[in-house]
Amino acid sequence: MPDFSPVYEELKVWEFLELYAGAYGIEKNVRQTKIDAKLQRVNLTE
């Protein structure tokens, strides 16, 4: 996540990732699994 987000400041990390996953064409049914895995990897699941 960049230091200065070019989108809304109120977005949570997972919302930011959801937005960009959609922008990059990642299928909606795969996004949540990928996002959960990335958040677990950097210990941001809580």
Backbone as a chain_set.jsonl record, in Angstrom:
{"seq": "MPDFSPVYEELKVWEFLELYAGAYGIEKNVRQTKIDAKLQRVNLTE", "coords": {"N": [[0.843, -1.163, 0.0], [0.663, 2.156, -0.892], [2.295, 5.089, 0.531], [0.87, 7.459, 0.221], [-2.241, 7.373, -0.67], [-3.928, 7.337, -3.783], [-6.625, 7.287, -3.765], [-9.737, 7.267, -1.886], [-9.309, 8.27, 1.495], [-10.507, 6.952, 3.596], [-10.628, 4.27, 3.06], [-10.267, 0.88, 3.968], [-7.525, -1.446, 4.292], [-8.109, -3.922, 3.042], [-10.216, -3.123, 1.408], [-8.95, -1.37, -0.32], [-7.259, -3.175, -1.615], [-9.191, -4.78, -2.84], [-10.315, -2.943, -4.626], [-8.123, -2.421, -6.361], [-7.604, -5.013, -7.259], [-9.854, -5.487, -8.799], [-9.439, -3.507, -10.726], [-7.225, -4.529, -11.991], [-8.279, -6.673, -13.241], [-8.709, -9.103, -11.94], [-10.569, -11.941, -11.357], [-13.747, -11.775, -9.777], [-14.62, -13.902, -8.132], [-12.235, -14.966, -7.262], [-10.805, -13.047, -6.009], [-11.223, -12.54, -3.15], [-9.985, -14.74, -1.889], [-7.319, -14.404, -2.709], [-6.792, -11.855, -1.64], [-7.162, -12.337, 1.125], [-5.042, -14.139, 1.547], [-2.806, -12.516, 1.023], [-3.087, -10.542, 3.016], [-2.812, -12.117, 5.3], [-0.178, -12.911, 4.987], [1.264, -10.567, 5.513], [0.5, -10.099, 8.043], [-1.911, -8.664, 8.63], [-4.553, -9.285, 9.326], [-6.355, -8.724, 11.347]], "CA": [[0.0, 0.0, 0.0], [1.498, 3.358, -0.956], [2.198, 6.034, 1.642], [-0.176, 8.417, -0.088], [-3.195, 6.708, -1.546], [-4.59, 8.213, -4.749], [-8.074, 7.106, -3.626], [-10.327, 7.726, -0.631], [-8.525, 8.034, 2.703], [-11.246, 6.117, 4.541], [-10.601, 2.862, 2.665], [-9.485, -0.077, 4.743], [-6.536, -2.102, 3.431], [-8.751, -4.925, 2.187], [-11.015, -2.414, 0.414], [-7.972, -0.882, -1.283], [-6.845, -4.333, -2.416], [-10.351, -5.155, -3.654], [-10.404, -1.95, -5.695], [-7.049, -2.642, -7.321], [-7.792, -6.332, -7.87], [-10.838, -5.279, -9.862], [-8.814, -2.703, -11.778], [-6.285, -5.384, -12.711], [-9.02, -7.725, -13.92], [-8.763, -10.365, -11.206], [-11.956, -12.392, -11.275], [-14.37, -11.49, -8.482], [-14.694, -15.109, -7.305], [-10.884, -15.32, -6.827], [-10.245, -11.895, -5.283], [-11.22, -12.643, -1.688], [-8.961, -15.71, -1.509], [-6.017, -13.77, -2.913], [-6.664, -10.763, -0.675], [-6.965, -12.947, 2.441], [-3.688, -14.708, 1.59], [-1.835, -11.407, 1.111], [-3.208, -9.918, 4.333], [-2.211, -13.054, 6.261], [1.276, -12.895, 4.782], [1.843, -9.376, 6.15], [-0.061, -10.052, 9.391], [-2.907, -7.603, 8.731], [-5.876, -9.904, 9.264], [-7.258, -8.246, 12.413]], "C": [[0.897, 1.237, 0.0], [1.311, 4.248, 0.264], [1.054, 7.01, 1.445], [-1.1, 7.809, -1.128], [-3.845, 7.699, -2.507], [-6.113, 8.093, -4.696], [-8.523, 7.566, -2.238], [-9.503, 7.332, 0.593], [-9.204, 7.072, 3.671], [-11.188, 4.627, 4.203], [-9.752, 2.041, 3.624], [-8.539, -0.783, 3.772], [-7.213, -3.098, 2.498], [-9.618, -4.269, 1.115], [-10.117, -1.868, -0.701], [-7.533, -2.019, -2.216], [-7.962, -4.815, -3.325], [-10.486, -4.221, -4.854], [-9.356, -2.221, -6.775], [-7.129, -4.014, -7.984], [-8.788, -6.236, -9.019], [-10.246, -4.513, -11.034], [-7.853, -3.536, -12.627], [-6.955, -6.604, -13.331], [-9.019, -9.074, -13.221], [-10.225, -10.719, -10.993], [-12.513, -12.219, -9.865], [-14.396, -12.719, -7.565], [-13.329, -15.563, -6.781], [-10.293, -14.25, -5.911], [-10.13, -12.118, -3.784], [-10.155, -13.612, -1.198], [-7.58, -15.098, -1.621], [-5.768, -12.663, -1.886], [-6.404, -11.326, 0.722], [-5.548, -13.496, 2.591], [-2.636, -13.609, 1.75], [-1.879, -10.739, 2.482], [-2.625, -10.812, 5.432], [-0.696, -12.999, 6.182], [1.939, -11.716, 5.489], [1.217, -9.104, 7.528], [-1.017, -8.87, 9.595], [-4.336, -8.147, 8.686], [-6.832, -9.403, 10.333], [-7.721, -6.829, 12.153]], "O": [[1.803, 1.338, 0.827], [0.291, 4.17, 0.948], [0.35, 7.35, 2.395], [-0.772, 7.743, -2.313], [-4.266, 8.779, -2.094], [-6.814, 8.722, -5.488], [-7.751, 8.187, -1.507], [-9.056, 6.191, 0.706], [-8.53, 6.442, 4.486], [-11.656, 3.803, 4.989], [-8.667, 2.453, 4.034], [-8.738, -0.72, 2.559], [-6.928, -3.12, 1.301], [-9.742, -4.81, 0.016], [-10.482, -1.9, -1.876], [-7.448, -1.849, -3.432], [-7.708, -5.215, -4.461], [-10.743, -4.671, -5.97], [-9.675, -2.246, -7.964], [-6.759, -4.16, -9.149], [-8.589, -6.831, -10.078], [-10.516, -4.828, -12.193], [-7.684, -3.286, -13.82], [-6.279, -7.473, -13.883], [-9.301, -10.092, -13.853], [-11.015, -9.906, -10.514], [-11.825, -12.488, -8.881], [-14.215, -12.589, -6.354], [-13.268, -16.458, -5.938], [-9.383, -14.529, -5.13], [-9.063, -11.911, -3.205], [-9.488, -13.342, -0.199], [-6.756, -15.258, -0.721], [-4.674, -12.548, -1.335], [-5.519, -10.841, 1.427], [-4.926, -13.337, 3.641], [-1.689, -13.757, 2.522], [-0.837, -10.408, 3.048], [-2.017, -10.317, 6.381], [-0.014, -13.037, 7.206], [3.049, -11.846, 6.006], [1.384, -8.026, 8.098], [-0.942, -8.167, 10.602], [-5.219, -7.54, 8.081], [-8.034, -9.646, 10.226], [-8.481, -6.273, 12.945]]}, "num_chains": 1, "name": "protein.A"}
